[in-house]
Amino acid sequence: MTVQLAKRLKSIKPSATLSLNAKAKALAAKGADVVSFATGEPDFDTPKHIKDAAIAALNAGFTKYTATGGIPELKAAICKKLQRENKLEFTPEQVLVSDGAKHSLYNLFQALLSPGDEVVIFAPYWVSYPDMVLLADGKPVLVETNEADGYAPDPGELRKALSPRTRAVVINSPCNPTGAVLSRAALSGVAEVLKGHDCLIVTDDIYERLLYVSTPFENLANVEPSLAPRTVVVNGFSKAFSMTGWRLGYAAGPKELISAMQMIQDQSTSNASSFSQKGALAALEGPTTALDEMVAEFKVRRDLIVAGLNKIPGIRCRNPEGAFYVFPNIEALIGRSYKGKPIGGSVQLSEILLEDFLVAAVPGEPFGAEGHLRFSFATSRANIEKGLERIGKLVAALS
Ligand SMILES: Cc1ncc(COP(=O)(O)O)c(C=O)c1O
């Protein structure tokens, strides 16, 4: 029998970051000395007090199903965190705990979109947004932003992209892949346009704690409080607390939407892992020393990689204000030849880099920004130096 797969699969593709990562890991498993800049996860261990809380939960037999939407004490702690750190008011019924921020976003688009409904996404974007929208039968509407403007959206371009079918606009600051943080002025420009258009605002704040600038993080709803009632804040524990494998994230937003998302979760995955939730509670209530140390180290690494990439002829790298990615422009290398063959684009360049120079970096194309490569600097300084040397060798080998 030929298995007939669902038609909706035709519109989506595998996650570029996850597949590149898998390729790099497969090479490393064969003994190759791969320097990987591909992973979107901190290379730090989960802080001990968080692990201890989960271990204590396991030892106490906290190993059963919980309420689908999350344990009450975690939901209350999330509301307190949003109030304390983000100056945003939510009640526990407005919060849904899921298996990671990715799962929260998936639930959200499934709950929100009918066939043909549109979601505005700024490019460069995190690879999963358009595919998640497509999986919910929605239509991603892409709005380009530019390196020269610090990737701040152009309000005029945003206005042009909105239509009566627009159900949501996604904002991701600090951004994966660019590391750009939207300034208050940039957020105000977006808010001004959205004030006149009745749609949801989805803010993916997963990198909010990873900042290398002194200005504090701001959500669009802080800049324009009148938009707060139609803002959904998505966040998680993966990046700030080095908890990628724990799979824990949440969404906070309008009650009707959160209830609909919970119904989807009821009928699909049920609750997030019980003991992960206890760990997350400790993360929100415990000390932030480990986080502060991690951010200080990331800042040193950012400076190292930005300076090193900018020394390589043909590569131009912007200094990111947040997250742990750099997104250098490699347009000057496209069209040059390697071993007699012209390089067609970022995908091909990343293949040569991995196969012949054992450096894993994700091509810009799946992030909606050809002419770039994404490097995660969530790897040691020694790896960054080794990787930079190899990238330099690749560029020197081009004709
Ligand atoms: C912008 C962005 N949002 C969401 C996620 C998902 O995070 P989680 O591990 O909580 O599912 C990622 C992970 O790479 C991300 O980069």
PDBQT file of the ligand as one rigid body, heavy atoms in Angstrom, charges set to zero:
ROOT
HETATM    1  C1  LIG A 401      12.002  32.697  18.500  1.00  0.00    +0.000 C 
HETATM    2  C2  LIG A 401      11.764  31.391  19.166  1.00  0.00    +0.000 A 
HETATM    3  N1  LIG A 401      10.555  31.137  19.683  1.00  0.00    +0.000 NA
HETATM    4  C3  LIG A 401      10.277  29.973  20.277  1.00  0.00    +0.000 A 
HETATM    5  C4  LIG A 401      11.234  28.979  20.383  1.00  0.00    +0.000 A 
HETATM    6  C5  LIG A 401      10.847  27.687  21.023  1.00  0.00    +0.000 C 
HETATM    7  O1  LIG A 401      11.322  27.498  22.290  1.00  0.00    +0.000 OA
HETATM    8  P1  LIG A 401      10.863  26.278  23.211  1.00  0.00    +0.000 P 
HETATM    9  O2  LIG A 401      12.087  25.473  23.474  1.00  0.00    +0.000 OA
HETATM   10  O3  LIG A 401      10.314  26.904  24.456  1.00  0.00    +0.000 OA
HETATM   11  O4  LIG A 401       9.831  25.505  22.491  1.00  0.00    +0.000 OA
HETATM   12  C6  LIG A 401      12.513  29.182  19.847  1.00  0.00    +0.000 A 
HETATM   13  C7  LIG A 401      13.523  28.124  19.897  1.00  0.00    +0.000 C 
HETATM   14  O5  LIG A 401      14.486  28.094  19.192  1.00  0.00    +0.000 OA
HETATM   15  C8  LIG A 401      12.778  30.434  19.235  1.00  0.00    +0.000 A 
HETATM   16  O6  LIG A 401      13.989  30.693  18.720  1.00  0.00    +0.000 OA
ENDROOT
TORSDOF 0
